Amino acid sequence: MDMDAIDCVSTSDGIYEEEIHHQHRHRLQFLASAKPQNNAMSPAISPATSVHELLECSVCTNSMYPPIHQCLNGHTLCSTCKLRVNNRCPTCRQELGDIRCLALEKVAESLELPCKYSSLGCMEIFPYYSKLKHEVQCNFRPYNCPYAGSECPVVGDIAFLIDHLRNDHKVDMHTGSTFNHRYVKSNPREVENATWMLTVFFCFGHYFCLHFEAFQLGMAPVYIAFLRFMGDEVEAGNFSYSLEVGANGRKLTWEGTPRSIRDSHRKVRDSHDGLILQRNMALFFSGGDRKELKLRVTGRIWKEQPHSEAGVYIPNLCI
C-alpha cells in the first residue's frame, strides 16, 4: 500500500441458580468418585490434584484465594462469587454469612503448582499463594493486540498477533529499519482520539509498531509519534529508534527506546514517551498556507551492540 498519502480519520455476571446448583453437584460427584476406596488411593487422581479441585470455586471454577467463604454446611466458594449469588449457597441454598474456611486456606499454603502458562513454555513451580502474582508478570503470558483504533480483545503470541493485524485489521507490514511516512489531514483543527495510524516494521528478527496519533492534551491539540516493540520489556531495551520531522530549513528529532507492547498504546501515549508536536508547529512543518496538515515523519531503528574491546555500545543498522 502507498503510505505517502494517509488520511487518518467478559463474561456476564448474571448466573442462574439452577445452573450453579447443577455445576456444584456435578463437582461434588466428581470429587466423591476420586475418594480412595478400601483405604487405597485411586491411581487415576493424585492427592495434589484432588486438593486442587477442592480449591476451585464451584461457581466460576477459578482458583480460590483468601478469603474463602463457606456456608454452615461446609460448601465453599470464592469471595467474588459470594456477591454474585446474593450471599446464598448455590448448593444448599443456605445463607452464607461471613464464615471463612480457614482449614482450606491453610491447606492451600502447602501446595506447589505449575504456572497456568506452562503450555506456552513456562516451567516454573510456585507455592499456591505466589502463583497468581507470578502469572500477572509471567514472560510467557499472551500479549494483547497492539491495535490502537479499538479495544480489541484478541490475545496471543507474536506470530498469531502479526497474522491477526494483517488479516483482521489490515495493518500495513514493511521490512526494514527505516521509514518515511506522510500524515495528511485536511482540517487539522478537528482533533479526535480516533485520528491515528499504525504501521508494523520487521527488522533484526523482530516486529515493531509505529504509532502516529492526534489527541487533545488539555485544551491544546497535539500530534504524537512513538514506537512499540512486539516483545517483552527486557528485550525492548536492546533497541533504539529516532523520529524526525522537518521543513523550511528546520527539523525536530526524537530518540528513545521502544516501549514493549506489554504497555498499552494509551499508557505510552499518555506518558508522552515519543515525538510530540503542537498543532502550530505541525502546521509550520507542513509548509504552504498552514491550513492543511502534511506532516512527513522519517526515522530508523537500530540495535545496540557491545563493542568487543571497549565494552561500549555501537549501533547496528538493519539493512
C-alpha positions as CSV (number, residue, x, y, z in Angstrom):
1,M,0.0,0.0,0.0
2,D,1.2,3.5,-0.8
3,M,2.0,5.1,2.5
4,D,2.6,8.6,1.1
5,A,-1.0,9.7,1.4
6,I,-2.7,8.6,4.5
7,D,-5.9,10.3,5.6
8,C,-6.3,9.4,9.2
9,V,-9.6,9.5,10.1
10,S,-16.3,-10.8,29.8
11,T,-18.4,-13.0,30.8
12,S,-21.8,-11.9,32.1
13,D,-22.3,-11.6,35.8
14,G,-25.8,-13.0,35.6
15,I,-26.0,-16.7,36.5
16,Y,-29.0,-19.0,37.1
17,E,-29.2,-20.6,40.5
18,E,-30.2,-23.9,38.9
19,E,-27.2,-23.8,36.7
20,I,-24.9,-23.1,39.7
21,H,-26.5,-25.9,41.7
22,H,-26.0,-28.4,38.8
23,Q,-22.3,-27.3,38.4
24,H,-21.7,-27.7,42.1
25,R,-23.5,-31.1,42.4
26,H,-21.5,-32.4,39.4
27,R,-18.3,-31.3,41.0
28,L,-19.2,-33.0,44.3
29,Q,-19.9,-36.2,42.4
30,F,-16.6,-36.0,40.7
31,L,-14.7,-35.5,43.9
32,A,-16.6,-38.3,45.6
33,S,-15.6,-40.6,42.8
34,A,-12.0,-39.6,43.4
35,K,-12.0,-40.7,47.0
36,P,-9.9,-43.7,47.9
37,Q,-11.8,-47.0,48.1
38,N,-11.0,-49.7,50.7
39,N,-8.2,-47.4,52.1
40,A,-6.4,-47.4,48.7
41,M,-5.7,-44.3,46.8
42,S,-7.2,-44.2,43.3
43,P,-4.4,-44.3,40.7
44,A,-6.3,-42.0,38.3
45,I,-6.2,-38.9,40.5
46,S,-3.2,-37.8,42.7
47,P,-3.8,-36.2,46.1
48,A,-2.4,-32.9,44.9
49,T,-5.0,-32.9,42.0
50,S,-7.8,-33.7,44.4
51,V,-6.8,-30.8,46.7
52,H,-6.5,-28.5,43.7
53,E,-10.0,-29.4,42.7
54,L,-11.3,-28.6,46.2
55,L,-9.7,-25.1,45.8
56,E,-11.7,-24.4,42.6
57,C,-14.7,-22.2,43.1
58,S,-17.9,-24.2,42.5
59,V,-19.4,-21.2,40.6
60,C,-16.7,-19.7,38.4
61,T,-14.2,-22.7,38.6
62,N,-11.3,-20.3,39.2
63,S,-8.8,-21.0,41.9
64,M,-9.9,-19.6,45.3
65,Y,-7.8,-17.2,47.4
66,P,-8.4,-15.8,50.8
67,P,-11.0,-15.1,51.9
68,I,-12.5,-18.4,51.0
69,H,-16.2,-18.5,52.2
70,Q,-18.3,-21.4,53.3
71,C,-21.9,-21.9,54.4
72,L,-23.0,-23.6,57.7
73,N,-23.0,-26.9,55.8
74,G,-19.3,-26.5,54.7
75,H,-19.9,-25.7,51.0
76,T,-17.2,-23.3,49.7
77,L,-16.9,-20.6,47.1
78,C,-14.8,-17.5,46.3
79,S,-15.4,-14.0,47.6
80,T,-16.3,-12.7,44.1
81,C,-19.0,-15.3,43.5
82,K,-20.3,-14.8,47.1
83,L,-21.6,-11.5,45.8
84,R,-22.8,-12.9,42.5
85,V,-25.1,-15.5,44.2
86,N,-26.6,-12.8,46.6
87,N,-24.9,-14.3,49.7
88,R,-26.8,-17.6,49.3
89,C,-25.1,-21.0,49.0
90,P,-25.5,-22.4,45.5
91,T,-25.6,-26.0,46.8
92,C,-27.9,-26.0,49.8
93,R,-29.5,-22.5,49.4
94,Q,-28.4,-21.6,53.0
95,E,-27.4,-18.0,53.7
96,L,-23.6,-17.8,53.6
97,G,-22.9,-15.1,56.2
98,D,-19.3,-14.3,56.8
99,I,-17.8,-17.7,57.7
100,R,-14.3,-18.3,56.3
101,C,-13.0,-21.8,55.5
102,L,-9.7,-21.4,57.4
103,A,-8.9,-25.1,57.0
104,L,-8.9,-24.9,53.2
105,E,-6.9,-21.7,53.2
106,K,-4.3,-23.4,55.4
107,V,-4.2,-26.4,53.1
108,A,-3.6,-24.1,50.1
109,E,-0.4,-22.9,51.8
110,S,1.2,-26.4,51.4
111,L,0.5,-26.7,47.7
112,E,3.0,-26.1,44.9
113,L,1.5,-25.7,41.4
114,P,2.8,-25.1,37.8
115,C,2.2,-21.7,36.1
116,K,-1.0,-21.7,34.1
117,Y,1.1,-20.7,31.1
118,S,3.1,-24.0,31.3
119,S,1.6,-25.0,27.9
120,L,3.2,-21.8,26.4
121,G,6.6,-22.7,27.8
122,C,6.8,-21.6,31.4
123,M,8.3,-24.4,33.5
124,E,8.2,-22.6,36.9
125,I,6.6,-24.2,40.0
126,F,5.2,-21.9,42.7
127,P,3.6,-22.1,46.1
128,Y,-0.2,-21.7,45.7
129,Y,-0.3,-18.1,47.1
130,S,2.7,-17.0,45.0
131,K,1.4,-18.5,41.7
132,L,-1.1,-15.7,41.0
133,K,1.4,-12.9,41.5
134,H,3.9,-14.7,39.1
135,E,1.2,-15.2,36.4
136,V,0.5,-11.5,36.2
137,Q,4.1,-10.9,35.2
138,C,5.0,-14.2,33.5
139,N,7.1,-13.7,30.4
140,F,5.1,-16.5,28.7
141,R,1.7,-14.9,29.2
142,P,0.0,-13.9,25.9
143,Y,0.2,-10.4,24.5
144,N,-2.7,-8.1,24.0
145,C,-3.4,-6.9,20.4
146,P,-1.5,-3.7,19.9
147,Y,-4.1,-2.2,17.5
148,A,-5.0,1.3,18.7
149,G,-8.2,2.0,16.8
150,S,-10.4,0.0,19.1
151,E,-10.3,-2.0,22.3
152,C,-9.5,-5.3,20.5
153,P,-9.9,-8.2,23.0
154,V,-7.6,-10.6,21.0
155,V,-4.6,-12.1,22.8
156,G,-1.9,-14.4,21.6
157,D,1.8,-14.9,20.9
158,I,3.6,-12.6,18.5
159,A,3.2,-14.8,15.4
160,F,-0.5,-15.0,16.0
161,L,-0.9,-11.3,16.5
162,I,1.0,-10.5,13.3
163,D,-1.4,-12.6,11.3
164,H,-4.3,-11.0,13.2
165,L,-3.1,-7.5,12.5
166,R,-2.5,-8.3,8.8
167,N,-5.7,-10.2,8.1
168,D,-8.3,-8.7,10.6
169,H,-7.1,-5.1,11.0
170,K,-5.5,-4.8,7.5
171,V,-2.4,-3.2,9.0
172,D,0.4,-2.4,6.5
173,M,3.6,-4.5,7.0
174,H,7.0,-3.4,6.0
175,T,10.5,-4.9,6.1
176,G,13.5,-2.7,7.0
177,S,14.7,-0.4,9.8
178,T,14.0,3.0,8.1
179,F,10.6,4.6,7.4
180,N,9.3,7.7,5.6
181,H,5.6,8.4,6.0
182,R,3.4,11.3,5.4
183,Y,0.4,12.1,7.6
184,V,-2.3,14.2,5.8
185,K,-5.4,15.8,7.3
186,S,-7.5,18.4,5.5
187,N,-8.8,20.0,8.6
188,P,-6.2,20.0,11.4
189,R,-8.5,21.8,13.8
190,E,-10.6,18.6,14.1
191,V,-8.6,16.7,16.6
192,E,-10.1,13.4,17.8
193,N,-8.6,10.5,19.7
194,A,-9.7,8.2,16.8
195,T,-7.3,10.0,14.4
196,W,-4.3,7.7,14.3
197,M,-2.4,5.3,12.2
198,L,-0.4,2.1,12.8
199,T,2.3,0.5,10.7
200,V,4.3,-2.6,11.5
201,F,8.0,-3.0,10.6
202,F,10.1,-6.1,10.6
203,C,13.9,-6.0,11.2
204,F,16.5,-7.7,13.4
205,G,14.2,-10.7,13.5
206,H,11.5,-8.7,15.5
207,Y,8.4,-6.7,14.8
208,F,7.9,-3.0,15.8
209,C,4.7,-0.9,15.8
210,L,4.9,2.7,14.7
211,H,2.1,4.8,16.0
212,F,1.1,8.3,14.9
213,E,-1.9,9.9,16.6
214,A,-3.7,13.2,17.1
215,F,-5.2,13.8,20.5
216,Q,-6.2,16.6,22.9
217,L,-3.7,17.5,25.6
218,G,-5.6,19.7,28.0
219,M,-7.0,22.4,25.7
220,A,-4.3,22.0,23.1
221,P,-4.5,19.6,20.1
222,V,-1.2,17.8,19.6
223,Y,0.3,15.0,17.5
224,I,2.5,12.2,18.8
225,A,4.6,9.5,17.1
226,F,6.2,6.6,19.0
227,L,7.5,3.1,18.5
228,R,6.5,-0.1,20.4
229,F,8.4,-3.4,20.4
230,M,6.5,-6.6,19.9
231,G,8.1,-8.5,22.8
232,D,9.0,-8.1,26.4
233,E,10.4,-5.1,28.2
234,V,13.9,-6.5,28.7
235,E,14.4,-7.3,25.0
236,A,13.0,-3.9,24.0
237,G,15.9,-2.3,25.8
238,N,18.3,-3.8,23.2
239,F,16.9,-1.4,20.6
240,S,16.8,2.3,19.9
241,Y,14.9,4.5,17.4
242,S,14.8,8.0,16.1
243,L,11.9,10.1,14.7
244,E,12.3,13.3,12.7
245,V,10.1,15.9,11.2
246,G,11.4,18.9,9.2
247,A,10.7,21.6,6.7
248,N,11.6,25.2,5.9
249,G,15.2,24.6,7.0
250,R,14.2,23.4,10.4
251,K,13.9,19.9,11.9
252,L,12.9,18.3,15.2
253,T,14.3,14.9,16.2
254,W,13.4,12.4,18.9
255,E,15.5,9.5,20.1
256,G,14.5,6.8,22.6
257,T,14.0,3.2,23.4
258,P,10.8,1.5,22.1
259,R,8.3,0.5,24.7
260,S,7.1,-3.1,24.9
261,I,3.5,-3.8,23.8
262,R,3.1,-5.1,27.4
263,D,2.5,-1.3,27.9
264,S,-0.8,-0.4,26.3
265,H,-1.0,2.1,23.5
266,R,-2.9,4.5,25.8
267,K,-0.3,4.2,28.6
268,V,2.6,5.1,26.2
269,R,0.7,7.9,24.7
270,D,-0.5,9.4,28.0
271,S,3.1,9.3,29.3
272,H,4.2,11.4,26.3
273,D,7.0,9.0,25.5
274,G,7.5,10.0,21.9
275,L,7.8,12.8,19.4
276,I,5.2,15.4,20.3
277,L,4.2,18.3,18.1
278,Q,1.7,21.0,19.0
279,R,-0.7,21.9,16.2
280,N,1.0,25.2,15.3
281,M,4.4,23.6,15.0
282,A,2.9,20.7,13.0
283,L,1.4,23.2,10.6
284,F,4.7,25.0,10.3
285,F,6.4,21.8,9.3
286,S,3.6,21.2,6.8
287,G,4.5,24.4,4.8
288,G,2.2,26.1,2.4
289,D,-0.7,28.2,3.8
290,R,-0.8,26.1,7.1
291,K,-4.4,25.3,6.6
292,E,-3.8,21.6,5.7
293,L,-1.6,19.2,7.7
294,K,1.0,17.5,5.5
295,L,3.5,16.1,8.0
296,R,6.3,13.9,6.9
297,V,7.7,11.6,9.6
298,T,11.0,9.8,9.0
299,G,13.0,7.6,11.3
300,R,15.1,4.5,11.8
301,I,15.5,1.6,14.2
302,W,18.9,0.2,15.3
303,K,20.1,-2.4,17.7
304,E,22.7,-1.5,20.3
305,Q,25.7,-4.0,20.3
306,P,28.6,-4.0,22.8
307,H,32.0,-3.2,21.3
308,S,34.2,-6.2,21.7
309,E,37.1,-4.3,23.3
310,A,35.9,-1.1,25.0
311,G,32.6,-2.6,26.3
312,V,30.6,0.3,24.9
313,Y,27.5,0.0,22.7
314,I,27.6,0.9,19.0
315,P,24.6,1.0,16.7
316,N,23.9,-1.9,14.4
317,L,21.6,-0.9,11.5
318,C,19.4,-3.4,9.8
319,I,19.9,-3.5,6.0
